[in-house]
Amino acid sequence: MTWEKQTVVVVLGTPRSGTSALTRMLPVFGINLGDELVRPNLNNPSGFWEDVPTQRINTRLLELAGRHLGWPVCPREAVESAEPYAGLLQEARNLLREKFADKNIWAFKDPRINRLLFFWQRVFADLNYQDRYLLALRNPASVAQSLLASSGLKPLTGLALWLECTVQAVQNTLGKSLVVVAYERLLADTHREILRVAQELGMEERLVEEEMAYYEGQFIDASLRHVECSRDDLMRLAKDLPLTLDVYDVLGQRATDEISETEFRQRWGTLYTRYKVEYPAFAAANSWLGNSQAISVTDLRRIYWRISYHGSAEIWRLAKRAMGKVWLEAS
């Protein structure tokens, strides 16, 4: 695998699927993530590792379709046909030229990009950049439960979001370099997954020992995983969207190298054919997915889940927020 061209590495995966942990692996290979990153917060105290300028562009792209990060069913046509689209393409080209002004390889992640690869891949092609991809894979039931706790999304919303993001990410990287990394395996055997990614992307000679020691010994912390669902949990949640289970299974086999690239492509073709039929039918039968209020739980229930998820840290956050409001009103 050659690195002759300027190369961009894109980390894909639904929110709460382990994309942050996977992205932070990239400095182990000496890859820069940029100087303007999203700040950590209670939902992700170890950092999001997301580039702010690219996130701004992605946010505006979703807004063209009247969507936001947690909203399933993002129509590509609505994005591409919007008047500001051409200007955003040029803005993205200029941004990447700046990113590569002093380097030959750069990486970024933003959960919004899973459904916007058609945009970024056009930018990569226009600039003649080589693109490679990492996909963070986590049990969709765990993702849905974590999205409920962190963002207040209903579990079925989270499941639908996982399926759309994952299918779009895989379908739009067929024929390209894509490494699927299971979040659970990354936590259980970090060293093995580092070496696996290094081999798959041809980065063995780029390993930085100090970064690897820090990543393995200090950064990766299984205690940060507050939610861990079983396969039975997924089967119960996916009873109305069974394709989710099948997609997760085949990607899980890809993440453990149990199937060849050829077999994966054959099985994926069948799954994608099903997706084009089953997902629109599911969305039509669950019209509330098109309502920004209906896809989330009530504010009170969201507070309950956040306290269950974050414990005393969430109570402290709410107390500080309340005290700040009192102080502002008093002043």
Secondary structure, DSSP 8 states (H G I E B T S, - for coil): ----S-EEEEEE--TTSSHHHHHHTGGGGT-B--S-B---BTTBTT----BHHHHHHHHHHHHHTT--TT-S---HHHHHTSTTHHHHHHHHHHHHHHHTSS-SEEEEE-GGGGG-HHHHHHHHHHHT-EEEEEEEE--HHHHHHHHHHHH-B-HHHHHHHHHHHHHHHHHTTTTSEEEEEEHHHHHH-HHHHHHHHHHHTT-GGG--HHHHHHIIIII--GGG------HHHHHHHGGG-THHHHHHHHHHHHHTT-S-HHHHHHHHHHHHHHHHHHHHHHHHHTGGGG-TTTTB--HHHHHHHHHHHHTHHHHHHHHHHHHHHHHHHH-
